[in-house]
Amino acid sequence: MLRTITMGSCVSVQGTFVKAMPDGRITVKVDDTVYSGVPVCKK
């Protein structure tokens, strides 16, 4: 499932959901790179 996260105030990344962290962040994978950040809420 594709998920979108924000890293900092300006950078957004969309990738395949990997896991949820205990602090509320999620991890997504884009190609071979893994990113962690705050999930973008659905409106």
N, CA, C, O and CB atoms as a CASP TS submission, in Angstrom:
PFRMAT TS
TARGET T0000
AUTHOR 0000-0000-0000
METHOD Language model
MODEL 1
PARENT N/A
ATOM      1  N   MET     1       0.840  -1.163   0.000  1.00  0.00           N
ATOM      2  CA  MET     1       0.000   0.000   0.000  1.00  0.00           C
ATOM      3  C   MET     1       0.898   1.244   0.000  1.00  0.00           C
ATOM      4  O   MET     1       1.861   1.319   0.764  1.00  0.00           O
ATOM      5  CB  MET     1      -0.963  -0.012   1.218  1.00  0.00           C
ATOM      6  N   LEU     2       0.584   2.197  -0.843  1.00  0.00           N
ATOM      7  CA  LEU     2       1.337   3.445  -0.899  1.00  0.00           C
ATOM      8  C   LEU     2       0.931   4.363   0.243  1.00  0.00           C
ATOM      9  O   LEU     2      -0.251   4.498   0.559  1.00  0.00           O
ATOM     10  CB  LEU     2       1.123   4.146  -2.246  1.00  0.00           C
ATOM     11  N   ARG     3       1.920   4.986   0.853  1.00  0.00           N
ATOM     12  CA  ARG     3       1.674   5.955   1.922  1.00  0.00           C
ATOM     13  C   ARG     3       2.565   7.167   1.668  1.00  0.00           C
ATOM     14  O   ARG     3       3.620   7.048   1.046  1.00  0.00           O
ATOM     15  CB  ARG     3       1.951   5.330   3.344  1.00  0.00           C
ATOM     16  N   THR     4       2.144   8.320   2.145  1.00  0.00           N
ATOM     17  CA  THR     4       2.900   9.559   1.998  1.00  0.00           C
ATOM     18  C   THR     4       3.310  10.045   3.379  1.00  0.00           C
ATOM     19  O   THR     4       2.506  10.051   4.311  1.00  0.00           O
ATOM     20  CB  THR     4       2.069  10.642   1.250  1.00  0.00           C
ATOM     21  N   ILE     5       4.576  10.455   3.502  1.00  0.00           N
ATOM     22  CA  ILE     5       5.086  10.998   4.761  1.00  0.00           C
ATOM     23  C   ILE     5       5.700  12.361   4.502  1.00  0.00           C
ATOM     24  O   ILE     5       6.052  12.690   3.370  1.00  0.00           O
ATOM     25  CB  ILE     5       6.124  10.042   5.405  1.00  0.00           C
ATOM     26  N   THR     6       5.825  13.152   5.561  1.00  0.00           N
ATOM     27  CA  THR     6       6.554  14.416   5.475  1.00  0.00           C
ATOM     28  C   THR     6       7.805  14.294   6.324  1.00  0.00           C
ATOM     29  O   THR     6       7.793  13.729   7.418  1.00  0.00           O
ATOM     30  CB  THR     6       5.674  15.622   5.940  1.00  0.00           C
ATOM     31  N   MET     7       8.884  14.842   5.787  1.00  0.00           N
ATOM     32  CA  MET     7      10.159  14.881   6.488  1.00  0.00           C
ATOM     33  C   MET     7      10.557  16.349   6.557  1.00  0.00           C
ATOM     34  O   MET     7      10.891  16.959   5.541  1.00  0.00           O
ATOM     35  CB  MET     7      11.266  13.997   5.768  1.00  0.00           C
ATOM     36  N   GLY     8      10.521  16.900   7.738  1.00  0.00           N
ATOM     37  CA  GLY     8      10.774  18.323   7.882  1.00  0.00           C
ATOM     38  C   GLY     8       9.513  19.094   7.522  1.00  0.00           C
ATOM     39  O   GLY     8       8.403  18.585   7.681  1.00  0.00           O
ATOM     40  N   SER     9       9.680  20.320   7.038  1.00  0.00           N
ATOM     41  CA  SER     9       8.514  21.145   6.733  1.00  0.00           C
ATOM     42  C   SER     9       8.172  21.182   5.254  1.00  0.00           C
ATOM     43  O   SER     9       7.062  21.579   4.898  1.00  0.00           O
ATOM     44  CB  SER     9       8.741  22.539   7.219  1.00  0.00           C
ATOM     45  N   CYS    10       9.089  20.780   4.380  1.00  0.00           N
ATOM     46  CA  CYS    10       8.865  20.939   2.943  1.00  0.00           C
ATOM     47  C   CYS    10       8.969  19.656   2.127  1.00  0.00           C
ATOM     48  O   CYS    10       8.505  19.624   0.987  1.00  0.00           O
ATOM     49  CB  CYS    10       9.831  21.916   2.409  1.00  0.00           C
ATOM     50  N   VAL    11       9.555  18.617   2.666  1.00  0.00           N
ATOM     51  CA  VAL    11       9.832  17.415   1.880  1.00  0.00           C
ATOM     52  C   VAL    11       8.775  16.350   2.136  1.00  0.00           C
ATOM     53  O   VAL    11       8.530  15.975   3.283  1.00  0.00           O
ATOM     54  CB  VAL    11      11.228  16.865   2.208  1.00  0.00           C
ATOM     55  N   SER    12       8.148  15.863   1.065  1.00  0.00           N
ATOM     56  CA  SER    12       7.194  14.762   1.145  1.00  0.00           C
ATOM     57  C   SER    12       7.741  13.588   0.349  1.00  0.00           C
ATOM     58  O   SER    12       8.366  13.770  -0.695  1.00  0.00           O
ATOM     59  CB  SER    12       5.791  15.187   0.618  1.00  0.00           C
ATOM     60  N   VAL    13       7.499  12.384   0.851  1.00  0.00           N
ATOM     61  CA  VAL    13       7.957  11.162   0.188  1.00  0.00           C
ATOM     62  C   VAL    13       6.776  10.207   0.119  1.00  0.00           C
ATOM     63  O   VAL    13       6.051  10.037   1.099  1.00  0.00           O
ATOM     64  CB  VAL    13       9.177  10.510   0.945  1.00  0.00           C
ATOM     65  N   GLN    14       6.581   9.581  -1.043  1.00  0.00           N
ATOM     66  CA  GLN    14       5.529   8.590  -1.197  1.00  0.00           C
ATOM     67  C   GLN    14       6.175   7.264  -1.561  1.00  0.00           C
ATOM     68  O   GLN    14       6.964   7.182  -2.502  1.00  0.00           O
ATOM     69  CB  GLN    14       4.490   9.025  -2.273  1.00  0.00           C
ATOM     70  N   GLY    15       5.830   6.225  -0.805  1.00  0.00           N
ATOM     71  CA  GLY    15       6.411   4.921  -1.070  1.00  0.00           C
ATOM     72  C   GLY    15       5.573   3.824  -0.462  1.00  0.00           C
ATOM     73  O   GLY    15       4.481   4.068   0.050  1.00  0.00           O
ATOM     74  N   THR    16       6.093   2.610  -0.521  1.00  0.00           N
ATOM     75  CA  THR    16       5.409   1.429  -0.011  1.00  0.00           C
ATOM     76  C   THR    16       5.560   1.356   1.503  1.00  0.00           C
ATOM     77  O   THR    16       6.668   1.453   2.030  1.00  0.00           O
ATOM     78  CB  THR    16       5.959   0.149  -0.674  1.00  0.00           C
ATOM     79  N   PHE    17       4.439   1.184   2.196  1.00  0.00           N
ATOM     80  CA  PHE    17       4.446   1.101   3.661  1.00  0.00           C
ATOM     81  C   PHE    17       5.294  -0.079   4.121  1.00  0.00           C
ATOM     82  O   PHE    17       5.174  -1.188   3.600  1.00  0.00           O
ATOM     83  CB  PHE    17       3.007   0.970   4.210  1.00  0.00           C
ATOM     84  N   VAL    18       6.171   0.186   5.126  1.00  0.00           N
ATOM     85  CA  VAL    18       7.012  -0.867   5.695  1.00  0.00           C
ATOM     86  C   VAL    18       6.568  -1.196   7.111  1.00  0.00           C
ATOM     87  O   VAL    18       6.240  -2.343   7.413  1.00  0.00           O
ATOM     88  CB  VAL    18       8.490  -0.447   5.685  1.00  0.00           C
ATOM     89  N   LYS    19       6.556  -0.180   7.991  1.00  0.00           N
ATOM     90  CA  LYS    19       6.140  -0.427   9.374  1.00  0.00           C
ATOM     91  C   LYS    19       5.772   0.878  10.064  1.00  0.00           C
ATOM     92  O   LYS    19       6.120   1.966   9.607  1.00  0.00           O
ATOM     93  CB  LYS    19       7.253  -1.145  10.156  1.00  0.00           C
ATOM     94  N   ALA    20       5.058   0.740  11.178  1.00  0.00           N
ATOM     95  CA  ALA    20       4.702   1.884  12.018  1.00  0.00           C
ATOM     96  C   ALA    20       5.636   1.898  13.225  1.00  0.00           C
ATOM     97  O   ALA    20       5.939   0.849  13.794  1.00  0.00           O
ATOM     98  CB  ALA    20       3.196   1.819  12.467  1.00  0.00           C
ATOM     99  N   MET    21       6.084   3.073  13.609  1.00  0.00           N
ATOM    100  CA  MET    21       6.980   3.232  14.758  1.00  0.00           C
ATOM    101  C   MET    21       6.146   3.558  16.000  1.00  0.00           C
ATOM    102  O   MET    21       5.039   4.081  15.868  1.00  0.00           O
ATOM    103  CB  MET    21       8.042   4.353  14.492  1.00  0.00           C
ATOM    104  N   PRO    22       6.648   3.261  17.196  1.00  0.00           N
ATOM    105  CA  PRO    22       5.900   3.546  18.431  1.00  0.00           C
ATOM    106  C   PRO    22       5.637   5.041  18.657  1.00  0.00           C
ATOM    107  O   PRO    22       4.685   5.396  19.352  1.00  0.00           O
ATOM    108  CB  PRO    22       6.657   2.990  19.618  1.00  0.00           C
ATOM    109  N   ASP    23       6.466   5.918  18.081  1.00  0.00           N
ATOM    110  CA  ASP    23       6.302   7.359  18.300  1.00  0.00           C
ATOM    111  C   ASP    23       5.341   8.018  17.309  1.00  0.00           C
ATOM    112  O   ASP    23       5.207   9.241  17.304  1.00  0.00           O
ATOM    113  CB  ASP    23       7.645   8.039  18.216  1.00  0.00           C
ATOM    114  N   GLY    24       4.669   7.221  16.470  1.00  0.00           N
ATOM    115  CA  GLY    24       3.680   7.766  15.543  1.00  0.00           C
ATOM    116  C   GLY    24       4.177   7.945  14.121  1.00  0.00           C
ATOM    117  O   GLY    24       3.373   8.154  13.213  1.00  0.00           O
ATOM    118  N   ARG    25       5.493   7.868  13.904  1.00  0.00           N
ATOM    119  CA  ARG    25       6.032   7.956  12.553  1.00  0.00           C
ATOM    120  C   ARG    25       5.828   6.622  11.839  1.00  0.00           C
ATOM    121  O   ARG    25       5.601   5.596  12.480  1.00  0.00           O
ATOM    122  CB  ARG    25       7.535   8.342  12.580  1.00  0.00           C
ATOM    123  N   ILE    26       5.910   6.645  10.513  1.00  0.00           N
ATOM    124  CA  ILE    26       5.865   5.407   9.740  1.00  0.00           C
ATOM    125  C   ILE    26       7.083   5.351   8.829  1.00  0.00           C
ATOM    126  O   ILE    26       7.737   6.363   8.577  1.00  0.00           O
ATOM    127  CB  ILE    26       4.550   5.306   8.913  1.00  0.00           C
ATOM    128  N   THR    27       7.372   4.165   8.348  1.00  0.00           N
ATOM    129  CA  THR    27       8.504   3.942   7.459  1.00  0.00           C
ATOM    130  C   THR    27       7.977   3.502   6.101  1.00  0.00           C
ATOM    131  O   THR    27       7.107   2.635   6.011  1.00  0.00           O
ATOM    132  CB  THR    27       9.484   2.885   8.047  1.00  0.00           C
ATOM    133  N   VAL    28       8.520   4.117   5.034  1.00  0.00           N
ATOM    134  CA  VAL    28       8.163   3.736   3.668  1.00  0.00           C
ATOM    135  C   VAL    28       9.435   3.426   2.891  1.00  0.00           C
ATOM    136  O   VAL    28      10.516   3.909   3.225  1.00  0.00           O
ATOM    137  CB  VAL    28       7.347   4.862   2.966  1.00  0.00           C
ATOM    138  N   LYS    29       9.288   2.613   1.851  1.00  0.00           N
ATOM    139  CA  LYS    29      10.429   2.219   1.028  1.00  0.00           C
ATOM    140  C   LYS    29      10.208   2.707  -0.385  1.00  0.00           C
ATOM    141  O   LYS    29       9.143   2.503  -0.967  1.00  0.00           O
ATOM    142  CB  LYS    29      10.637   0.686   1.051  1.00  0.00           C
ATOM    143  N   VAL    30      11.241   3.367  -0.943  1.00  0.00           N
ATOM    144  CA  VAL    30      11.237   3.833  -2.324  1.00  0.00           C
ATOM    145  C   VAL    30      12.469   3.227  -2.988  1.00  0.00           C
ATOM    146  O   VAL    30      13.598   3.564  -2.633  1.00  0.00           O
ATOM    147  CB  VAL    30      11.235   5.418  -2.416  1.00  0.00           C
ATOM    148  N   ASP    31      12.254   2.338  -3.944  1.00  0.00           N
ATOM    149  CA  ASP    31      13.337   1.565  -4.559  1.00  0.00           C
ATOM    150  C   ASP    31      14.098   0.839  -3.450  1.00  0.00           C
ATOM    151  O   ASP    31      13.525  -0.021  -2.781  1.00  0.00           O
ATOM    152  CB  ASP    31      14.300   2.491  -5.393  1.00  0.00           C
ATOM    153  N   ASP    32      15.374   1.164  -3.238  1.00  0.00           N
ATOM    154  CA  ASP    32      16.163   0.499  -2.203  1.00  0.00           C
ATOM    155  C   ASP    32      16.366   1.366  -0.969  1.00  0.00           C
ATOM    156  O   ASP    32      17.109   0.980  -0.067  1.00  0.00           O
ATOM    157  CB  ASP    32      17.503   0.097  -2.759  1.00  0.00           C
ATOM    158  N   THR    33      15.728   2.518  -0.908  1.00  0.00           N
ATOM    159  CA  THR    33      15.920   3.461   0.190  1.00  0.00           C
ATOM    160  C   THR    33      14.701   3.465   1.112  1.00  0.00           C
ATOM    161  O   THR    33      13.561   3.449   0.648  1.00  0.00           O
ATOM    162  CB  THR    33      16.185   4.877  -0.354  1.00  0.00           C
ATOM    163  N   VAL    34      14.954   3.487   2.414  1.00  0.00           N
ATOM    164  CA  VAL    34      13.894   3.499   3.413  1.00  0.00           C
ATOM    165  C   VAL    34      13.873   4.866   4.093  1.00  0.00           C
ATOM    166  O   VAL    34      14.914   5.382   4.501  1.00  0.00           O
ATOM    167  CB  VAL    34      14.094   2.359   4.457  1.00  0.00           C
ATOM    168  N   TYR    35      12.673   5.451   4.212  1.00  0.00           N
ATOM    169  CA  TYR    35      12.504   6.763   4.830  1.00  0.00           C
ATOM    170  C   TYR    35      11.529   6.647   5.987  1.00  0.00           C
ATOM    171  O   TYR    35      10.601   5.840   5.944  1.00  0.00           O
ATOM    172  CB  TYR    35      12.010   7.807   3.798  1.00  0.00           C
ATOM    173  N   SER    36      11.737   7.460   7.033  1.00  0.00           N
ATOM    174  CA  SER    36      10.818   7.535   8.153  1.00  0.00           C
ATOM    175  C   SER    36      10.360   8.971   8.321  1.00  0.00           C
ATOM    176  O   SER    36      11.142   9.908   8.165  1.00  0.00           O
ATOM    177  CB  SER    36      11.473   7.012   9.446  1.00  0.00           C
ATOM    178  N   GLY    37       9.074   9.133   8.642  1.00  0.00           N
ATOM    179  CA  GLY    37       8.531  10.467   8.833  1.00  0.00           C
ATOM    180  C   GLY    37       7.104  10.421   9.333  1.00  0.00           C
ATOM    181  O   GLY    37       6.560   9.353   9.616  1.00  0.00           O
ATOM    182  N   VAL    38       6.517  11.578   9.436  1.00  0.00           N
ATOM    183  CA  VAL    38       5.143  11.712   9.936  1.00  0.00           C
ATOM    184  C   VAL    38       4.176  11.447   8.794  1.00  0.00           C
ATOM    185  O   VAL    38       4.322  12.035   7.722  1.00  0.00           O
ATOM    186  CB  VAL    38       4.897  13.127  10.548  1.00  0.00           C
ATOM    187  N   PRO    39       3.186  10.571   8.995  1.00  0.00           N
ATOM    188  CA  PRO    39       2.229  10.297   7.921  1.00  0.00           C
ATOM    189  C   PRO    39       1.363  11.510   7.613  1.00  0.00           C
ATOM    190  O   PRO    39       1.010  12.278   8.508  1.00  0.00           O
ATOM    191  CB  PRO    39       1.346   9.115   8.294  1.00  0.00           C
ATOM    192  N   VAL    40       1.023  11.674   6.332  1.00  0.00           N
ATOM    193  CA  VAL    40       0.117  12.735   5.905  1.00  0.00           C
ATOM    194  C   VAL    40      -1.297  12.235   6.147  1.00  0.00           C
ATOM    195  O   VAL    40      -1.660  11.142   5.711  1.00  0.00           O
ATOM    196  CB  VAL    40       0.341  13.129   4.393  1.00  0.00           C
ATOM    197  N   CYS    41      -2.102  13.042   6.851  1.00  0.00           N
ATOM    198  CA  CYS    41      -3.480  12.647   7.180  1.00  0.00           C
ATOM    199  C   CYS    41      -4.380  12.796   5.975  1.00  0.00           C
ATOM    200  O   CYS    41      -4.205  13.699   5.157  1.00  0.00           O
ATOM    201  CB  CYS    41      -4.025  13.483   8.345  1.00  0.00           C
ATOM    202  N   LYS    42      -5.358  11.887   5.872  1.00  0.00           N
ATOM    203  CA  LYS    42      -6.378  11.977   4.827  1.00  0.00           C
ATOM    204  C   LYS    42      -7.340  13.081   5.211  1.00  0.00           C
ATOM    205  O   LYS    42      -7.668  13.249   6.386  1.00  0.00           O
ATOM    206  CB  LYS    42      -7.131  10.616   4.631  1.00  0.00           C
ATOM    207  N   LYS    43      -7.794  13.837   4.216  1.00  0.00           N
ATOM    208  CA  LYS    43      -8.737  14.918   4.489  1.00  0.00           C
ATOM    209  C   LYS    43     -10.089  14.591   3.928  1.00  0.00           C
ATOM    210  O   LYS    43     -11.020  15.386   4.060  1.00  0.00           O
ATOM    211  CB  LYS    43      -8.240  16.232   3.915  1.00  0.00           C
TER
END
